Amino acid sequence: MEHLLKQMMDQMNQQFAKIDQQFDRVNQQFSLMNSRFDRIEDRIQSLEETVKNNASEFRSHFRRIEDKLESHDKMFELISGSAK
């Protein structure tokens, strides 16, 4: 009887060891996923910053183009006014 009990305890210990190994693998996978999510978040933040910088730069360029167009319009008005 004692031998049977010891055999059952050994089997249970083996099963628990397998379960522990599986949990360790799951924990490793979660750690890998967390690091991947961290990298994704960093990339998203970088993209957001790039988009904001580009938007600011585009606004600046559009203002410059508008100023040039206004200057050219005034030049054309001045030339057409003196031609009359």
DASUL-V121159 format. One record per run of one state. SS is the DSSP state (2 for helix, 1 for strand, 0 for the rest). FROM is the first residue (numbers start at 1). LEN is the number of residues. Records with the same first field share a line. If there is no record, write none. Layout:
SS->FROM-LEN + FROM-LEN
//
This chain:
0->1-1 + 84-1
2->2-82
//
